[in-house]
Amino acid sequence: MTGRSAIILVGGEARRANGQEKYFFTMDGRTFIERLVENLQNVVDEIVLVARDPAQCERFSHLGGIRCVTDIRRGRGPIGGIHAGALAASGDLLFVCACDMPCISPDAVRYLFSLIRDEDAVIPKWNSGMMEPLHAVYRRDPLIACLEKNDPPSLRALAQSLFVRYVEARDFEKIDPGLRTFTNINRLEDLSSIS
């Protein structure tokens, strides 16, 4: 079986959350990061968190069964985090997500893994202008090659540089009727929309 890794990006600056660390927002008595780790640990062989720096990694030392690595290209946002995570991961296939997605469905992630064939990535999309590159599966080697050769400036440019299979986000309704798996929370007030 091909190895599977999950990469959770936790290194954002939390500007939209008024400086609060979104991964420690709580929902149903657990922090976002605890929920994510629990939801992913039976789907993948390893979980890699990507933080800004060693001090931020220390914030997650209480979590078992994860590794935390730091950005190697600071100031690049999600692109830098994905690069660091891909280099650290041991799996051939990588599920990449953001730390502000507390409702990620294990079954939705399994479905994404099941869809990849010869492609470099499987990315859900809502329409031609809106996709979910931070709720997607990537093949490790082509991803690293693209990040190092093409140096894409954005997630959209990254997707355009890869051989991607797009899957309709609505296809996940059979697994997750409310499509909660794609919900991201930028402010504490947004929690009321999913509770």
C-alpha positions as CSV (number, residue, x, y, z in Angstrom):
1,M,0.0,0.0,0.0
2,T,1.2,3.5,-0.8
3,G,2.1,5.5,2.2
4,R,-0.3,8.3,3.2
5,S,0.6,11.4,5.1
6,A,-1.5,14.3,6.3
7,I,0.0,17.8,6.4
8,I,-1.7,20.4,8.6
9,L,-0.7,24.0,8.1
10,V,-0.7,25.8,11.5
11,G,1.7,28.6,10.8
12,G,-0.6,31.4,9.7
13,E,-0.4,34.8,11.3
14,A,-4.0,34.7,12.5
15,R,-4.7,38.2,11.2
16,R,-8.3,37.4,10.4
17,A,-8.8,35.9,13.8
18,N,-7.8,39.1,15.6
19,G,-4.4,37.6,16.5
20,Q,-6.0,34.5,18.2
21,E,-4.6,31.1,17.3
22,K,-7.3,29.4,15.4
23,Y,-6.0,25.9,16.1
24,F,-6.9,26.4,19.7
25,F,-10.4,27.5,19.1
26,T,-12.7,24.9,20.7
27,M,-15.7,23.1,19.3
28,D,-17.7,20.5,21.2
29,G,-15.1,20.5,24.0
30,R,-12.0,19.9,21.8
31,T,-9.6,22.3,20.1
32,F,-9.6,22.5,16.3
33,I,-6.2,20.8,16.2
34,E,-7.3,18.0,18.5
35,R,-10.3,17.4,16.3
36,L,-8.2,17.4,13.1
37,V,-5.6,15.0,14.5
38,E,-8.4,12.6,15.7
39,N,-10.2,12.8,12.4
40,L,-7.1,12.0,10.4
41,Q,-5.1,9.6,12.5
42,N,-7.1,6.5,11.2
43,V,-6.9,7.6,7.6
44,V,-3.1,8.3,7.2
45,D,0.1,6.7,8.4
46,E,1.5,9.9,9.8
47,I,0.5,13.5,10.6
48,V,2.9,16.4,10.1
49,L,2.1,19.9,11.4
50,V,3.9,22.8,9.7
51,A,4.5,25.7,12.1
52,R,6.2,29.1,11.7
53,D,9.1,28.4,14.0
54,P,10.3,26.1,16.8
55,A,8.5,28.2,19.4
56,Q,5.2,27.6,17.7
57,C,6.0,23.9,17.4
58,E,6.2,23.8,21.1
59,R,2.6,24.7,21.3
60,F,1.7,21.2,20.1
61,S,4.0,19.2,22.2
62,H,1.0,17.8,24.2
63,L,-0.4,16.1,21.1
64,G,0.6,12.5,20.6
65,G,1.2,10.8,17.3
66,I,2.3,13.9,15.3
67,R,5.5,15.5,14.1
68,C,5.9,19.2,13.9
69,V,8.3,20.8,11.4
70,T,8.9,24.5,10.7
71,D,8.7,26.5,7.5
72,I,11.9,26.5,5.5
73,R,10.8,29.4,3.3
74,R,9.4,32.0,5.6
75,G,6.9,34.5,4.4
76,R,5.5,32.3,1.6
77,G,2.2,31.6,3.3
78,P,0.6,28.2,2.5
79,I,3.0,27.5,-0.4
80,G,5.9,27.6,2.0
81,G,4.1,25.4,4.5
82,I,3.2,22.8,1.9
83,H,6.8,22.7,0.7
84,A,8.1,22.1,4.2
85,G,5.5,19.5,4.9
86,A,6.1,17.7,1.7
87,L,9.8,17.5,2.3
88,A,9.2,16.2,5.8
89,A,6.5,13.7,4.9
90,S,7.3,10.0,4.3
91,G,4.1,9.1,2.4
92,D,3.8,9.0,-1.4
93,L,0.4,10.6,-1.1
94,L,-0.3,13.7,1.0
95,F,-3.5,15.1,2.2
96,V,-3.0,18.8,2.8
97,C,-5.3,20.9,5.0
98,A,-5.5,24.1,7.1
99,C,-5.8,24.2,10.8
100,D,-9.0,26.2,10.7
101,M,-11.1,23.3,9.3
102,P,-12.4,21.5,12.4
103,C,-15.1,19.4,10.6
104,I,-12.9,17.5,8.1
105,S,-14.5,14.2,7.5
106,P,-12.3,11.1,7.6
107,D,-14.6,9.5,4.9
108,A,-14.1,12.6,2.6
109,V,-10.3,12.2,3.0
110,R,-10.5,8.5,2.2
111,Y,-12.6,9.3,-0.9
112,L,-10.0,11.8,-2.1
113,F,-7.2,9.2,-1.7
114,S,-9.3,6.7,-3.6
115,L,-9.7,9.0,-6.6
116,I,-6.0,9.6,-7.4
117,R,-4.7,7.5,-10.3
118,D,-1.9,8.9,-12.5
119,E,-2.6,12.5,-11.5
120,D,-0.3,14.7,-9.4
121,A,-3.3,15.9,-7.3
122,V,-7.0,15.5,-6.7
123,I,-8.6,18.8,-5.7
124,P,-12.3,19.5,-5.0
125,K,-13.8,22.4,-6.8
126,W,-17.1,24.4,-6.6
127,N,-16.8,26.0,-10.0
128,S,-14.0,27.1,-12.4
129,G,-13.0,30.0,-10.1
130,M,-13.3,28.3,-6.7
131,M,-11.4,25.2,-5.6
132,E,-10.2,23.7,-2.3
133,P,-6.4,23.3,-2.6
134,L,-6.2,23.1,1.2
135,H,-8.5,20.1,1.3
136,A,-6.8,18.0,-1.4
137,V,-4.5,15.1,-2.0
138,Y,-1.2,15.5,-3.7
139,R,1.4,13.1,-5.0
140,R,4.6,13.9,-3.1
141,D,7.3,13.8,-5.7
142,P,5.6,15.9,-8.4
143,L,4.5,18.3,-5.8
144,I,8.1,18.9,-4.5
145,A,9.4,19.1,-8.1
146,C,6.8,21.7,-9.0
147,L,7.5,23.8,-5.8
148,E,11.2,23.7,-6.5
149,K,11.3,24.2,-10.3
150,N,8.3,26.4,-10.9
151,D,8.2,28.2,-7.5
152,P,4.5,29.0,-7.9
153,P,3.5,32.3,-6.2
154,S,0.0,31.1,-5.1
155,L,-2.1,28.0,-4.5
156,R,-3.9,28.6,-7.8
157,A,-0.6,28.8,-9.7
158,L,0.5,25.6,-8.0
159,A,-2.6,23.8,-9.2
160,Q,-2.1,25.1,-12.7
161,S,1.4,23.7,-12.7
162,L,0.3,20.2,-11.8
163,F,-1.7,17.4,-13.6
164,V,-4.8,17.7,-11.5
165,R,-8.0,15.7,-11.3
166,Y,-10.8,18.1,-10.2
167,V,-13.7,16.5,-8.4
168,E,-17.0,18.4,-7.8
169,A,-17.3,19.4,-4.2
170,R,-21.0,18.5,-4.4
171,D,-19.9,14.9,-5.0
172,F,-19.0,14.8,-1.3
173,E,-22.7,15.2,-0.3
174,K,-23.2,11.4,-0.3
175,I,-20.4,11.2,2.4
176,D,-21.0,14.5,4.2
177,P,-24.6,15.7,3.5
178,G,-23.9,19.2,4.9
179,L,-20.5,19.5,3.2
180,R,-19.1,20.5,6.6
181,T,-15.8,19.0,5.7
182,F,-15.0,22.1,3.7
183,T,-15.9,24.6,6.5
184,N,-13.1,26.9,7.5
185,I,-13.4,29.2,10.5
186,N,-11.7,32.5,10.4
187,R,-13.3,34.2,13.5
188,L,-14.8,32.8,16.7
189,E,-18.1,34.3,15.6
190,D,-18.1,31.9,12.6
191,L,-18.4,28.9,14.9
192,S,-22.1,29.6,15.4
193,S,-22.7,28.7,11.7
194,I,-21.6,25.1,12.2
195,S,-22.6,24.3,15.8
